[in-house]
Amino acid sequence: MGNIDIVVAVIIGVIGFAIGIIFGAIPAFSNKMDENQNRWQQWSGVFVLLVFFLLMYFKLNIASWSLILATIAGFAIAKIPPLHRWLLARFPMLRPKQEEKQQPRPAQYHKPRKKNGKKRKHTH
């Protein structure tokens, strides 16, 4: 294992750690993600897999394992509650999609119905 392998493994590990942090900070369910978060999650997942397979193809096993382990470590660290709250407060783009409050419908005024065009007789 040469110096280049170590440098590549460290660089890939840092990139994987950053991706893991972001994966851990964005909402876990797609219905709570906005469009940008959903798109970013999909593309970064594809990126991690492609880089992993490329590293395996070029027989850079240490770098490929550092990518996987750093991504998992970043995800786990981002799920620590105080750090998770800090990430959401610091980076608003990681926050869950705001539930759109439904506007109250205008009041529907009830008009008494007439049956067969005649007024009802009230008997008590």
Phi, psi and omega in degrees: 000122183263181180295324181296320178299320180292316179298315179298318180297320180291315179298314179296322178296319178295317178297316179297321179296316179297318178295321178296320177300315181292319176302319181286335184274327180285160181300149183280334184254139185292336179286348177259359179266148170274179185297318181296317179296318180296314180296317180296318181298315181296311183292323179289327175297317177296319179300314180299316179295317179297315180296319179301312181292324176296319178295321177294321180297319180273011176059037174260071187295320180297317180293321180293320177289326178293326176298310182296311183293322179291323178295316178295318179296317178298319178298313182296319180292322180291341179274356176293123190309312180296320179292322179298314178298319179296317179298317180292325178287323184281323184239096184297337181289349179268350184291151177298156179299137179287130176292127179283122180286133179286132178289138178296139179288151178298149183298134176264117180275133182271127175254130179297138180276149172255137179263124180055031176075002181250149175282147177282150175264134178265121176241137180240000000 
